[in-house]
Amino acid sequence: MTTEKVKIRHVEEMPVYQSFMDLAVKIETATRDIRSDFKWLRIQVLRSSESVCANLAEGFYSQYSTEYLQCLYRCRREGRETTAHLDYAARVFAMEPDEVVEMSRLYCDALSQLGGLIVAIERKISERGKARPLSYSVREKGADYESPFPIPHFPFENTEEHHEAKI
């Protein structure tokens, strides 16, 4: 069985990015009704969850693989911070515990995908050095990032159509 390499040109095409973006949106929605005395917690969990996506984008477009790897480690830290905030929110009943358990499970799956990417980039650095191709593309096997959950992705070209359809 041969797995074909997929050329990814934009960070939004990466399944791991899509997973974390979907989770950031779920967290935003799930924390809208958080009690006023826990608004600080909402802000913290929103910042850390969105930061994973921002760091993935920053790393993807970096010049060197070592810079990319640093951003991926930052993503992992921010993802773990997010799960800590969610755990705290469930323990103090600022959020529904069942909802937190499901989001934490999805975060663990996404962090596992991220771990696979980190290993692949570390391997490439050890084999080829720290330079990245000038095309800003990352070639990874699609199966390395497979998720057991269907993840809808709306390309930027269809953003207006998607927005209009939701109105």
C-alpha positions as CSV (number, residue, x, y, z in Angstrom):
1,M,0.0,0.0,0.0
2,T,1.5,3.3,-1.1
3,T,0.5,6.5,0.6
4,E,0.7,9.5,-1.7
5,K,2.4,12.6,-0.4
6,V,0.1,15.7,-0.4
7,K,1.5,19.1,-1.1
8,I,0.1,21.6,1.3
9,R,0.4,25.2,0.3
10,H,-1.6,26.9,3.0
11,V,-1.8,26.2,6.7
12,E,-5.6,26.1,6.4
13,E,-5.3,22.9,4.3
14,M,-3.6,21.0,7.2
15,P,-6.0,18.7,9.0
16,V,-4.3,19.5,12.3
17,Y,-5.0,23.2,11.8
18,Q,-8.6,22.5,10.9
19,S,-9.0,20.4,14.1
20,F,-7.6,23.1,16.3
21,M,-9.6,25.9,14.5
22,D,-12.8,23.9,14.9
23,L,-12.1,23.4,18.6
24,A,-11.4,27.1,19.1
25,V,-14.8,27.9,17.6
26,K,-16.5,25.3,19.8
27,I,-14.8,26.8,22.9
28,E,-15.9,30.3,21.9
29,T,-19.5,29.0,21.5
30,A,-19.4,26.9,24.7
31,T,-18.1,29.7,26.9
32,R,-20.6,32.4,25.8
33,D,-22.9,31.8,28.8
34,I,-20.1,31.5,31.4
35,R,-21.0,33.2,34.7
36,S,-19.8,36.8,35.0
37,D,-17.5,35.9,37.9
38,F,-15.7,33.6,35.5
39,K,-15.3,35.9,32.6
40,W,-11.6,36.0,33.2
41,L,-11.6,32.2,32.7
42,R,-13.4,32.6,29.4
43,I,-10.9,35.1,28.2
44,Q,-8.0,32.8,29.2
45,V,-9.4,29.7,27.5
46,L,-10.3,31.7,24.3
47,R,-6.8,33.2,24.1
48,S,-5.0,29.9,24.6
49,S,-7.2,28.0,22.2
50,E,-6.9,30.6,19.4
51,S,-3.2,30.9,20.1
52,V,-2.7,27.3,18.9
53,C,-4.1,28.2,15.5
54,A,-2.1,31.4,15.3
55,N,1.1,29.6,16.2
56,L,0.5,26.9,13.6
57,A,0.1,29.6,11.0
58,E,3.2,31.5,12.2
59,G,5.3,28.3,12.1
60,F,4.0,27.1,8.8
61,Y,5.1,30.3,7.0
62,S,8.5,30.5,8.8
63,Q,11.8,30.4,6.9
64,Y,13.5,27.6,8.8
65,S,12.2,24.2,10.0
66,T,13.7,24.9,13.4
67,E,11.5,28.0,13.7
68,Y,8.5,25.9,12.6
69,L,9.4,23.3,15.2
70,Q,9.5,26.0,17.9
71,C,6.1,27.2,16.9
72,L,4.8,23.6,17.1
73,Y,6.1,23.2,20.6
74,R,4.4,26.5,21.5
75,C,1.2,25.1,20.0
76,R,1.5,22.1,22.2
77,R,2.0,24.2,25.3
78,E,-1.0,26.4,24.4
79,G,-3.2,23.3,23.7
80,R,-2.3,21.9,27.1
81,E,-3.0,25.2,28.8
82,T,-6.4,25.2,27.1
83,T,-7.2,21.7,28.5
84,A,-6.1,22.9,32.0
85,H,-8.5,25.9,31.7
86,L,-11.3,23.5,30.6
87,D,-10.6,21.1,33.5
88,Y,-10.7,24.0,36.0
89,A,-14.0,25.3,34.4
90,A,-15.6,21.9,34.9
91,R,-14.4,21.5,38.5
92,V,-15.8,24.9,39.6
93,F,-18.9,24.3,37.5
94,A,-18.3,27.3,35.3
95,M,-19.0,25.0,32.4
96,E,-20.9,21.7,32.0
97,P,-18.6,18.9,33.0
98,D,-19.9,16.6,30.2
99,E,-19.2,19.2,27.6
100,V,-15.7,19.8,29.0
101,V,-15.0,16.0,28.9
102,E,-15.9,15.9,25.2
103,M,-13.8,19.0,24.3
104,S,-10.9,17.7,26.3
105,R,-11.1,14.4,24.4
106,L,-11.1,16.2,21.1
107,Y,-8.2,18.3,22.2
108,C,-6.2,15.2,23.1
109,D,-6.9,13.8,19.6
110,A,-5.8,17.1,18.0
111,L,-2.7,17.2,20.3
112,S,-1.9,13.7,19.1
113,Q,-2.0,14.8,15.5
114,L,0.3,17.7,16.5
115,G,2.7,15.3,18.1
116,G,2.9,13.3,14.9
117,L,3.7,16.5,13.0
118,I,6.4,17.4,15.6
119,V,8.0,14.0,15.1
120,A,7.9,14.3,11.3
121,I,9.5,17.8,11.4
122,E,12.2,16.7,13.9
123,R,13.0,13.8,11.6
124,K,13.3,16.1,8.6
125,I,15.6,18.4,10.5
126,S,17.8,15.5,11.5
127,E,17.9,14.2,7.9
128,R,18.0,17.4,5.9
129,G,19.0,20.3,8.1
130,K,17.0,23.4,9.2
131,A,16.3,25.0,5.8
132,R,12.8,24.8,4.4
133,P,11.7,24.7,0.8
134,L,11.1,28.2,-0.6
135,S,7.6,27.3,-1.8
136,Y,6.3,27.3,1.8
137,S,5.0,23.9,1.4
138,V,5.1,21.0,3.8
139,R,4.9,17.5,2.4
140,E,3.3,15.1,4.8
141,K,1.5,11.9,4.4
142,G,-2.2,12.5,4.7
143,A,-2.7,9.5,6.8
144,D,-0.4,11.0,9.4
145,Y,-3.1,13.5,10.3
146,E,-6.2,11.4,9.8
147,S,-8.9,12.1,12.4
148,P,-11.6,9.7,13.3
149,F,-14.0,12.6,13.2
150,P,-15.3,14.3,10.0
151,I,-14.0,17.8,10.1
152,P,-15.8,20.3,7.8
153,H,-13.5,22.8,6.2
154,F,-14.7,25.8,4.2
155,P,-12.0,27.2,1.9
156,F,-11.5,30.9,1.9
157,E,-12.8,31.1,-1.7
158,N,-16.2,30.0,-0.4
159,T,-16.3,32.2,2.7
160,E,-18.9,34.7,1.4
161,E,-21.1,31.9,0.1
162,H,-20.8,30.1,3.5
163,H,-21.6,33.3,5.4
164,E,-24.6,34.0,3.2
165,A,-25.9,30.4,3.7
166,K,-25.8,30.8,7.4
167,I,-27.8,34.1,7.5
